[in-house]
Amino acid sequence: MLKRLTIRTSCCVFILSSLLVSEAHAYIDPGSGSALLQLILGGIAGIGVVAKLYWDQVKTRYRSLFGRAERAKDE
């Protein structure tokens, strides 16, 4: 119940704050743009590394879900 109330309150605050925002005559300088680009590219690289690390576990799980038995390594 408390979690539900917290989510509703957060949504209401977000909606009201987005409606009451005034114009912010600002710009993004090249240093900030570069940092943002590095953050995005680093996130993509991180997702790729995690996917590579856990690929065998994911593959095994999907094979077991769809009923395919793993082949023996002797074959």
C-alpha positions as CSV (number, residue, x, y, z in Angstrom):
1,M,0.0,0.0,0.0
2,L,2.8,2.4,0.9
3,K,4.6,1.6,-2.4
4,R,1.5,2.3,-4.3
5,L,1.1,5.7,-2.6
6,T,4.7,6.5,-3.2
7,I,4.4,5.8,-6.9
8,R,1.3,7.9,-7.2
9,T,2.8,10.8,-5.4
10,S,6.0,10.6,-7.5
11,C,3.9,10.6,-10.7
12,C,1.8,13.5,-9.6
13,V,4.9,15.5,-8.6
14,F,6.5,14.8,-12.0
15,I,3.5,15.8,-13.9
16,L,3.0,19.0,-12.0
17,S,6.6,20.0,-12.2
18,S,6.7,19.3,-16.0
19,L,3.6,21.5,-16.4
20,L,4.9,24.4,-14.4
21,V,8.4,24.7,-15.9
22,S,9.4,28.0,-17.3
23,E,11.7,28.5,-20.3
24,A,15.3,27.9,-19.5
25,H,17.4,29.9,-22.0
26,A,20.3,27.5,-21.8
27,Y,22.6,25.6,-24.2
28,I,24.8,22.5,-24.1
29,D,28.4,23.4,-24.6
30,P,30.7,21.0,-26.5
31,G,32.3,19.6,-23.3
32,S,28.8,18.5,-22.0
33,G,27.9,17.0,-25.4
34,S,31.1,15.0,-25.4
35,A,30.5,13.7,-21.9
36,L,27.0,12.7,-22.9
37,L,28.2,10.9,-26.0
38,Q,30.8,9.1,-23.9
39,L,28.1,8.1,-21.4
40,I,25.9,6.7,-24.1
41,L,28.7,4.8,-25.8
42,G,30.0,3.4,-22.5
43,G,26.5,2.2,-21.7
44,I,26.3,0.4,-25.0
45,A,29.7,-1.2,-24.5
46,G,28.8,-2.3,-21.0
47,I,25.6,-3.9,-22.2
48,G,27.7,-5.8,-24.9
49,V,30.2,-7.0,-22.3
50,V,27.5,-8.2,-20.0
51,A,25.7,-10.0,-22.8
52,K,28.9,-11.7,-23.8
53,L,29.6,-12.8,-20.3
54,Y,26.2,-14.4,-19.8
55,W,25.5,-15.6,-23.3
56,D,26.0,-19.3,-22.5
57,Q,23.6,-19.1,-19.6
58,V,21.0,-17.3,-21.7
59,K,21.4,-19.8,-24.5
60,T,21.0,-22.8,-22.2
61,R,17.9,-21.3,-20.6
62,Y,16.2,-20.7,-23.9
63,R,17.1,-24.2,-25.1
64,S,15.5,-25.6,-21.9
65,L,12.4,-23.4,-22.4
66,F,11.8,-24.6,-25.9
67,G,12.5,-28.2,-25.2
68,R,15.8,-28.6,-27.1
69,A,18.2,-30.9,-25.3
70,E,21.8,-29.9,-25.3
71,R,24.0,-32.1,-27.5
72,A,26.7,-34.1,-25.8
73,K,30.2,-32.7,-26.2
74,D,31.4,-36.2,-27.3
75,E,29.6,-35.9,-30.7
